[in-house]
Amino acid sequence: MTSSGTQTIRHLQQENHRLRGENHSLRDYVERLQRALKALVGLQRSLDRITPETNVFELIHKILESALDAVDSENGSLLLLDHDSGELVFVEVIGDSREKLLNYRLPKGTGIAAWTVANRQVRVVEDVRREPLFTPQVDQHTGLSTTSLICVPLLENDRPLGAIEAVNTRSGRAFTEADKEIIVLVAKLASEAIVAAEKIQGG
């Protein structure tokens, strides 16, 4: 066989290996989306049945857990806005930082989460080292090393409630637009749960 023929075969073998890897990644992504969709549909139904006895934070935990699985992340949190102090409070945390972050308060105006809440806009950060809004305060407190994140505001119409964050993917890849849309959907469900709980407590 000629040298050219050998190179062609080697190239085809490499391309075949690459395509198999892409197909595996795509299959894994689709499976994660299907799990998340099934879980979120069930949780959406749960929102219609919130009562004074419902553990809203347990419901939010399930919502957040489904979202993180879908975007290939193991670390995420839900922060609520303390309207009196302007601080953001970590009220639900999934991941290794849970114990250190629960009830931790971010000073008013600190970091990407504060910007997200103040501007009512989603923020997707592929590399925090290039993000001027990023503050290492939480990483220093927890020991976590943030590389990329998605932060989505929680809103009731235009009233800010807080934010949801997903931090780092398992694979180390940056978050994508598709990941952002999933977290946006989850933020809407979480906002509905919070508002429903407020109405019950107020009523």
C-alpha positions as MATLAB code, in Angstrom:
seq = 'MTSSGTQTIRHLQQENHRLRGENHSLRDYVERLQRALKALVGLQRSLDRITPETNVFELIHKILESALDAVDSENGSLLLLDHDSGELVFVEVIGDSREKLLNYRLPKGTGIAAWTVANRQVRVVEDVRREPLFTPQVDQHTGLSTTSLICVPLLENDRPLGAIEAVNTRSGRAFTEADKEIIVLVAKLASEAIVAAEKIQGG';
ca = [
       0.000    0.000    0.000;
       1.289    3.466   -0.851;
       2.191    6.025    1.799;
      -0.720    8.151    0.627;
      -3.130    5.243    1.060;
      -1.857    4.548    4.565;
      -2.344    8.190    5.543;
      -5.877    8.154    4.146;
      -6.790    5.060    6.166;
      -5.277    6.567    9.311;
      -7.225    9.781    8.739;
     -10.471    7.848    8.257;
      -9.831    5.876   11.432;
      -9.218    9.080   13.376;
     -12.343   10.682   11.925;
     -14.387    7.599   12.803;
     -13.082    7.739   16.372;
     -13.917   11.458   16.593;
     -17.454   10.935   15.304;
     -18.040    8.121   17.781;
     -16.984   10.462   20.572;
     -19.321   13.193   19.320;
     -22.206   10.738   19.054;
     -21.589    9.554   22.611;
     -21.561   13.157   23.878;
     -24.739   13.966   21.962;
     -26.492   10.852   23.275;
     -25.480   11.750   26.827;
     -26.770   15.313   26.333;
     -30.125   14.098   24.986;
     -30.508   11.663   27.886;
     -29.823   14.463   30.404;
     -32.384   16.694   28.692;
     -35.000   13.942   28.747;
     -34.439   13.346   32.480;
     -34.637   17.068   33.182;
     -37.785   17.519   31.103;
     -39.536   14.641   32.864;
     -38.552   15.978   36.279;
     -39.488   19.579   35.498;
     -42.904   18.610   34.105;
     -43.628   16.822   37.367;
     -42.397   19.784   39.389;
     -44.529   22.193   37.355;
     -47.569   20.160   38.390;
     -46.428   20.366   41.999;
     -46.578   24.157   41.844;
     -50.341   23.960   41.376;
     -50.652   22.028   44.615;
     -48.596   24.203   46.990;
     -50.186   24.363   50.456;
     -49.037   25.827   53.796;
     -47.571   22.385   54.536;
     -45.452   22.294   51.355;
     -41.716   22.494   51.900;
     -40.982   25.094   49.222;
     -37.213   24.857   49.581;
     -37.364   21.094   49.108;
     -39.328   21.742   45.917;
     -36.793   24.341   44.800;
     -33.992   21.870   45.593;
     -35.564   19.368   43.196;
     -35.996   22.049   40.528;
     -32.366   23.127   40.856;
     -31.093   19.555   40.964;
     -32.874   18.715   37.690;
     -31.470   21.831   36.043;
     -27.888   21.133   37.065;
     -28.104   17.586   35.757;
     -29.365   18.896   32.422;
     -26.485   21.362   32.017;
     -23.851   18.864   33.189;
     -23.045   20.653   36.449;
     -22.779   19.542   40.072;
     -22.662   22.973   41.703;
     -25.476   25.473   41.824;
     -27.351   27.761   44.150;
     -30.450   29.831   44.641;
     -30.050   33.249   46.223;
     -32.905   35.396   47.534;
     -32.801   39.167   47.785;
     -33.082   40.645   51.267;
     -35.010   43.777   50.330;
     -34.144   45.498   53.607;
     -30.357   45.178   53.342;
     -29.971   44.695   49.591;
     -27.889   41.570   50.283;
     -28.283   38.297   48.388;
     -28.663   35.264   50.653;
     -27.800   31.685   49.634;
     -30.949   29.802   50.648;
     -30.399   26.628   48.599;
     -27.067   25.146   47.529;
     -26.190   21.945   45.672;
     -22.612   20.699   45.583;
     -19.516   20.496   47.740;
     -19.957   24.053   49.042;
     -23.404   23.481   50.541;
     -22.446   23.616   54.231;
     -20.290   26.726   53.854;
     -22.680   28.617   51.584;
     -26.122   28.040   53.113;
     -27.320   31.357   54.592;
     -24.125   33.098   53.435;
     -24.768   36.719   52.499;
     -23.278   38.629   49.594;
     -22.898   42.342   50.348;
     -25.119   44.650   48.319;
     -23.818   45.155   44.777;
     -21.239   42.355   44.977;
     -20.455   40.182   41.965;
     -22.267   38.804   38.957;
     -25.361   37.750   40.914;
     -25.943   41.301   42.134;
     -25.548   42.641   38.581;
     -27.993   40.023   37.285;
     -30.625   40.954   39.869;
     -30.166   44.714   39.459;
     -30.360   44.561   35.659;
     -32.924   41.738   35.379;
     -30.660   40.092   32.789;
     -29.109   36.654   32.303;
     -25.315   36.465   32.443;
     -23.344   33.599   30.870;
     -19.636   33.716   31.686;
     -17.387   31.338   29.752;
     -14.224   32.295   31.641;
     -14.462   34.180   34.926;
     -10.838   35.345   34.582;
     -11.997   37.610   31.758;
     -15.126   38.841   33.562;
     -14.668   42.174   35.376;
     -17.851   41.656   37.405;
     -16.598   38.399   38.918;
     -15.493   38.560   42.529;
     -13.515   35.708   44.153;
     -15.222   36.285   47.506;
     -17.373   33.136   47.358;
     -14.502   30.974   46.065;
     -12.311   32.205   48.906;
     -15.043   31.391   51.419;
     -15.751   27.888   50.057;
     -12.525   26.743   48.407;
     -14.381   26.177   45.127;
     -12.577   27.237   41.953;
     -15.099   28.816   39.583;
     -14.193   28.722   35.888;
     -17.538   29.379   34.170;
     -21.083   30.092   35.270;
     -24.635   30.986   34.341;
     -26.609   33.411   36.480;
     -30.333   34.028   35.905;
     -32.533   36.499   37.811;
     -35.628   35.340   39.666;
     -38.464   37.719   38.902;
     -42.140   38.254   39.576;
     -42.986   40.388   36.567;
     -40.303   43.066   37.067;
     -39.914   42.611   40.845;
     -36.548   41.012   41.654;
     -36.651   38.003   43.970;
     -33.081   36.748   43.694;
     -31.026   34.641   41.303;
     -30.083   31.103   40.303;
     -26.493   30.184   39.502;
     -24.962   27.109   37.866;
     -21.186   26.874   38.337;
     -18.725   24.786   36.278;
     -19.605   21.770   34.153;
     -18.446   18.263   35.012;
     -16.543   18.035   31.725;
     -14.890   21.436   32.112;
     -16.515   22.845   28.969;
     -17.977   26.350   28.990;
     -21.743   26.764   29.329;
     -23.690   27.192   26.090;
     -26.790   29.049   24.903;
     -28.748   25.783   25.233;
     -27.640   25.524   28.865;
     -28.750   29.110   29.423;
     -32.259   28.396   28.115;
     -32.605   25.470   30.524;
     -31.606   27.595   33.527;
     -33.964   30.379   32.384;
     -36.845   27.882   32.393;
     -35.838   26.626   35.821;
     -35.665   30.181   37.152;
     -39.264   30.725   36.042;
     -40.388   27.597   37.906;
     -38.456   28.607   41.016;
     -39.937   32.124   40.883;
     -43.443   30.668   40.651;
     -42.766   28.483   43.692;
     -41.453   31.423   45.723;
     -44.363   33.692   44.772;
     -46.922   30.944   45.514;
     -45.335   30.393   48.936;
     -45.387   34.146   49.654;
     -49.087   34.332   48.808;
     -49.921   31.420   51.071;
     -47.920   32.842   53.958;
     -49.414   36.281   53.393;
     -52.891   34.902   53.140;
];
